[in-house]
Amino acid sequence: GSSVSPVHELLPDYLLMKVSSYLPRENRALFAVALTAPSHNWRCRGRGRRHSRPSPKSSMVLTLHKTDWRDEWGEFDFGDVARAAGKRYFPLGGLSDDDLRAVLLCIDAKNTVNSLKLSKCFGLTGSGLEPLRESTVLKRIDLSLVGKNEDPCVYIGVSNLKVKEVVPIMLTIITLVDCNLRHVQFPAHWRRERKHQLACFMLAYNGMLDSGRNEACRNIQPSSMSNSQVPCQNNSLTRMVLNGRKYGIQDNECFNCGMRFCSTCQADDSGCIYCPCCERDMCGECAEGWNTCPNCGIVVKCDNCYHENVERVTVQCEPCYQYFCRDCNTVKYNEEHECFLCPECLNSDWIRKYQYLD
C-alpha cells in the first residue's frame, strides 16, 4: 500500500460507506489497509508507527457496519486480492509478504478465516502468514499456489514460498488443544525437495489428526439386507503420506469437497482417487471423469487436469482414445501410421482399415 492523502480523512463517513459498498471485498480490504498505513508499516505487534489493527475509517470500509462481516471472509483466496489490485500494483507474482500480512491483520484472519488459498502468489516467502499464528478457526490451507485446472508443477523453480518461513507458523496452530486444522495442501516443489523440517511437521500433523475427533467415512455402500444404499460404518482415516509418489499428499480426503473415507473403502477403490496430473486426492464425484491405465490399473488423469501436464504424465492411443501412463511404456509412436498406438490397436482391424484408406 502507499501513503494515504489527508483528503481521505476529510471525506464524510456516509460518502465513504457509499463508495465502499460498491467495491468487491478484495478491493475493500486493500482500501482499508491503505487508509490506515502502508503495507510495510503493519506488524502483528504494532508499536510506534507500526499498526496491527485498522483505523476507525478502515474498519468502516471493511465491515460496512455489518455485525456478521466476519462471515464474508470465511473462505479466502489471496490470489483474488492480487487480481483485484491488477498487475500495475502487483507485477511479478502478485502480493508481497507485507501486503499479505497487512490484509490478514486488517480482516482479523486469526479469528475469521477458516479456509485460505494463495493461488498464483508465487512471489511470497510465507512470512506474511504470521497473523495466523495460533489460529483456532483455520480448517483448510492450500499452499500449492495453483488454481483450478492448473499444472501443480508450473511454479517449480519460480515459487519463493519457503518451508522455514511457513512451518513454524503452522506448528503454532497444530499444537493447540482446540486446533481445527483438517486439510493442508503443499506446493509441488516442497514435496520434491522433501526437507527434514517438512517431514517433522507432517509427523506432528498426523499425530494431531490421529488424536482428534473421529469422523465417519462418507462412502455409501450397497446393503446386504436389501436393495438400498447405506453409509459405511467405519471411522475415516486421513493422514499425510510420508513416502512414495504421494509424499506430502493428504490421503483419504477429497481436496475439493473435503469428504473423508476409511482405509477399507480406499483399498476397495470406493474412496479417493489420486490423480498424478493434478497431484491431488479427489472423490469419484469431484474427479469428474477419471481414466485408469489399462495396463497397470492406476489412475492417470481426470477431467480437472491441465492439458500440458496430462501430456507429461500420460500418452493417448489415437484409435481407441485410451490414456496410458508413460511408465508402462506400452503405447509407442508408430512411424508407419504416424500416431501413437497401444498393442491391441496395433493388431486390430483398425490398422487394416487405416491401410485400406491409405
C-alpha positions in Angstrom: 0.0 0.0 0.0 1.0 3.6 -0.4 0.6 6.7 1.8 -2.9 8.0 2.1 -3.7 11.6 1.2 -5.2 13.7 4.0 -8.2 14.2 1.7 -9.4 10.8 2.7 -9.7 11.8 6.3 -11.9 14.7 5.2 -14.4 12.5 3.5 -17.7 12.3 5.4 -18.4 8.8 6.7 -21.7 8.3 4.8 -19.9 9.1 1.5 -17.0 6.7 2.3 -19.5 4.0 3.2 -21.5 4.5 0.0 -18.4 4.3 -2.2 -17.1 1.2 -0.3 -20.4 -0.6 -0.7 -19.9 -0.8 -4.4 -16.4 -2.4 -4.1 -15.7 -6.2 -4.1 -14.5 -7.4 -0.7 -10.9 -7.8 -2.0 -10.8 -4.1 -3.1 -12.3 -3.1 0.2 -9.6 -5.0 2.1 -6.9 -3.2 0.1 -8.6 0.1 0.6 -8.9 -0.5 4.3 -5.2 -1.3 4.6 -4.2 1.9 2.7 -6.5 4.1 4.8 -4.6 3.0 7.9 -1.0 2.8 6.8 1.3 1.5 4.0 1.6 -2.3 4.0 5.2 -2.3 5.3 4.0 -0.5 8.5 1.7 -3.3 9.5 3.1 -5.7 12.1 1.5 -8.3 14.4 2.6 -6.3 17.4 2.1 -2.6 16.5 4.4 -0.1 18.2 5.2 3.5 17.3 4.2 3.9 13.7 3.5 0.2 13.2 -0.1 -0.9 13.0 -1.7 -4.2 14.0 -5.4 -3.2 13.5 -7.4 -1.0 11.2 -8.2 2.6 11.9 -11.9 3.5 12.6 -12.4 4.6 9.0 -10.7 1.4 7.7 -13.0 -0.7 9.9 -16.0 1.1 8.5 -14.8 0.4 4.9 -14.1 -3.2 5.8 -17.2 -4.1 7.7 -19.8 -1.6 6.2 -21.2 -1.6 9.8 -22.4 -5.2 9.4 -22.4 -7.3 12.6 -21.8 -10.5 10.5 -19.0 -9.1 8.4 -16.6 -11.9 9.5 -18.7 -14.5 7.6 -17.7 -12.8 4.4 -14.0 -13.8 5.0 -14.6 -17.4 6.0 -13.2 -18.6 2.7 -10.4 -16.5 1.2 -8.1 -16.8 -1.8 -5.3 -14.2 -1.7 -4.8 -14.6 -5.4 -8.2 -12.8 -5.7 -6.7 -9.8 -3.9 -3.8 -9.6 -6.3 -6.1 -9.9 -9.3 -8.3 -7.2 -7.8 -5.4 -4.8 -7.5 -4.1 -5.5 -11.0 -0.6 -6.0 -12.4 0.1 -2.3 -12.2 0.4 -2.6 -8.5 1.5 -6.2 -8.1 3.6 -7.3 -11.1 5.7 -10.4 -10.7 3.9 -12.9 -8.5 1.1 -10.8 -7.0 1.2 -9.8 -3.4 4.3 -9.2 -1.3 4.5 -10.6 2.2 4.0 -7.1 3.6 0.7 -6.9 1.7 -0.3 -10.4 2.8 0.4 -9.6 6.5 -1.4 -6.2 6.3 -4.6 -7.7 4.8 -4.6 -10.7 7.2 -4.3 -8.3 10.2 -6.9 -5.9 8.8 -9.5 -8.7 8.4 -8.5 -10.3 11.8 -7.7 -13.5 9.9 -6.7 -15.4 13.1 -10.3 -15.3 14.2 -12.0 -15.0 10.9 -10.5 -17.1 8.0 -11.3 -20.9 8.1 -10.1 -21.7 4.5 -7.1 -19.9 2.9 -5.6 -20.2 -0.6 -2.6 -18.5 -2.1 -3.3 -19.1 -5.8 -0.7 -17.7 -8.2 1.0 -15.8 -5.3 4.4 -17.3 -6.2 6.3 -14.1 -5.0 5.5 -14.8 -1.4 8.1 -16.4 1.0 5.4 -17.1 3.6 6.5 -14.8 6.3 3.3 -12.8 5.7 1.2 -15.6 7.2 2.4 -14.6 10.7 -1.1 -13.2 11.7 -2.4 -16.8 11.5 -0.2 -18.0 14.4 -2.3 -19.9 17.0 -5.5 -19.7 14.9 -8.2 -22.0 16.2 -10.6 -21.3 13.4 -8.4 -22.2 10.4 -9.6 -25.5 8.9 -8.0 -25.7 5.5 -5.0 -24.1 3.9 -3.9 -24.6 0.3 -0.3 -23.6 -0.2 0.0 -25.3 -3.7 -0.2 -21.8 -5.4 -2.3 -23.3 -8.3 -5.8 -22.7 -9.4 -8.4 -25.0 -10.9 -7.2 -27.0 -14.0 -3.6 -25.7 -13.5 -0.5 -27.7 -13.6 0.9 -28.1 -10.0 4.5 -28.2 -11.4 4.2 -24.8 -13.1 5.7 -22.9 -10.2 8.6 -25.3 -9.5 11.7 -23.1 -9.8 9.6 -19.9 -9.7 7.9 -20.0 -6.3 9.6 -18.3 -3.4 7.5 -20.0 -0.7 9.8 -21.3 1.9 9.4 -24.2 4.4 11.4 -22.4 7.0 9.0 -19.4 7.0 5.7 -21.3 6.9 6.2 -24.4 9.0 7.0 -22.6 12.3 3.7 -20.7 11.9 1.8 -23.9 11.1 3.3 -25.6 14.2 1.8 -23.0 16.5 -1.7 -24.0 15.1 -1.5 -27.8 15.2 -0.1 -27.9 18.8 -3.2 -26.1 20.2 -5.6 -28.3 22.1 -8.6 -26.8 20.2 -6.9 -26.9 16.8 -9.4 -27.2 13.9 -7.0 -27.6 11.0 -8.1 -30.6 8.9 -6.5 -30.2 5.5 -3.2 -28.9 4.2 -2.0 -28.8 0.6 1.7 -28.3 0.0 3.4 -26.8 -3.1 4.9 -29.3 -5.6 8.5 -28.1 -5.0 8.3 -28.8 -1.3 7.2 -32.3 -1.9 10.0 -32.9 -4.3 12.6 -31.3 -2.0 11.5 -33.4 1.0 13.2 -31.3 3.6 13.6 -32.6 7.1 11.7 -29.7 8.6 8.6 -30.5 6.4 8.8 -34.2 7.3 8.8 -33.3 11.0 5.8 -31.1 10.5 3.9 -33.9 8.7 4.6 -36.3 11.5 3.3 -33.8 14.1 0.3 -33.1 11.8 -0.5 -36.8 11.5 -0.3 -37.1 15.3 -2.8 -34.2 15.7 -5.2 -35.9 13.2 -5.0 -39.2 14.9 -5.8 -37.7 18.3 -8.6 -35.5 17.0 -12.3 -36.2 16.7 -13.1 -39.2 14.5 -15.4 -38.6 11.5 -17.5 -41.2 9.8 -16.5 -42.5 6.4 -18.6 -40.7 3.8 -18.9 -43.7 1.4 -22.3 -45.1 0.6 -22.4 -48.9 0.1 -25.0 -51.4 -1.1 -26.8 -53.1 1.8 -26.5 -56.8 2.2 -30.0 -56.9 3.7 -31.9 -55.0 0.9 -31.5 -53.2 -2.4 -30.9 -49.9 -0.6 -27.7 -48.0 -0.1 -26.3 -47.5 3.5 -23.5 -45.3 4.8 -20.2 -47.0 5.7 -20.0 -47.6 9.5 -16.2 -47.2 9.8 -14.3 -44.1 11.0 -12.4 -42.2 8.4 -8.7 -42.1 8.3 -6.8 -39.2 6.7 -3.1 -38.7 7.0 -0.2 -37.1 5.2 1.6 -39.7 3.1 5.3 -39.9 4.2 6.8 -41.9 1.3 6.3 -42.8 -2.4 4.8 -40.8 -5.2 2.1 -39.4 -2.9 4.6 -37.9 -0.5 3.2 -34.8 1.1 -0.4 -35.5 -0.1 -3.2 -35.8 2.5 -4.7 -39.2 1.8 -8.3 -40.4 2.1 -9.7 -36.9 1.9 -11.1 -35.2 -1.2 -9.2 -32.0 -2.0 -12.3 -30.3 -3.5 -15.3 -31.2 -1.2 -13.5 -32.4 2.0 -15.2 -35.8 2.1 -13.2 -38.4 4.1 -13.0 -42.1 3.7 -11.9 -45.1 5.7 -8.9 -47.2 4.7 -11.1 -50.1 3.8 -13.1 -48.1 1.3 -9.9 -46.6 -0.1 -8.5 -50.1 -0.6 -11.6 -51.2 -2.4 -11.4 -48.2 -4.8 -14.5 -46.7 -3.2 -12.7 -43.8 -1.6 -10.5 -41.1 -3.1 -8.7 -41.2 -6.4 -5.2 -39.9 -6.6 -4.6 -38.1 -9.9 -0.9 -37.8 -10.8 -1.5 -34.9 -13.1 -3.4 -32.8 -10.6 -1.3 -34.3 -7.8 -4.5 -34.3 -5.6 -6.7 -36.9 -3.9 -10.3 -36.5 -5.1 -13.5 -38.4 -4.6 -15.0 -40.0 -7.7 -17.7 -37.3 -8.0 -15.2 -34.4 -7.9 -12.7 -36.0 -10.2 -15.4 -35.6 -13.0 -14.5 -38.5 -15.2 -11.2 -40.2 -14.4 -9.1 -42.5 -16.6 -7.1 -45.5 -15.5 -4.2 -47.0 -17.4 -5.5 -50.2 -19.0 -2.1 -51.8 -18.5 -1.3 -51.2 -14.8 -4.7 -50.0 -13.5 -3.5 -46.8 -11.8 -5.4 -43.5 -12.4 -3.6 -41.4 -15.0 -5.8 -38.4 -15.4 -9.1 -36.7 -14.7 -11.2 -34.0 -16.4 -9.7 -31.4 -14.0 -6.2 -31.9 -15.4 -4.2 -29.2 -17.0 -3.6 -30.3 -20.6 0.2 -29.9 -20.8 0.6 -31.8 -17.6 -1.5 -34.7 -19.0 0.9 -34.9 -21.9 3.8 -35.1 -19.4 2.3 -38.0 -17.4 0.3 -39.9 -20.0 0.1 -40.9 -23.6 -3.1 -41.4 -25.6 -3.7 -44.2 -28.1 -5.2 -42.4 -31.2 -7.6 -45.2 -32.4 -9.2 -46.2 -29.0 -8.7 -42.8 -27.2 -7.5 -44.5 -24.1 -4.8 -42.9 -21.8 -1.8 -45.0 -20.6 0.8 -44.0 -18.1 4.2 -43.3 -19.6 5.9 -45.5 -17.1 4.3 -48.6 -18.6 5.8 -47.7 -22.0 3.2 -49.8 -23.8 1.9 -47.1 -26.2 4.6 -46.2 -28.7 4.7 -43.9 -31.6 4.3 -45.8 -34.9 6.2 -44.1 -37.7 4.4 -46.0 -40.4 1.0 -44.7 -39.3 2.3 -41.5 -37.7 0.4 -41.8 -34.5 0.6 -43.4 -31.0 -0.8 -47.0 -30.8 -1.4 -49.4 -28.0 -0.5 -53.1 -28.7 -4.2 -54.0 -29.0 -4.9 -51.4 -31.7 -1.7 -52.2 -33.5 -3.0 -55.7 -34.1 -6.7 -54.8 -34.7 -8.9 -54.2 -37.6 -8.4 -50.5 -37.2 -4.9 -50.9 -38.8 -6.2 -52.8 -41.8 -8.9 -50.1 -42.3 -6.3 -47.4 -42.0 -4.1 -49.2 -44.6 -7.1 -49.6 -46.9 -7.9 -45.9 -46.7 -4.3 -45.1 -47.5 
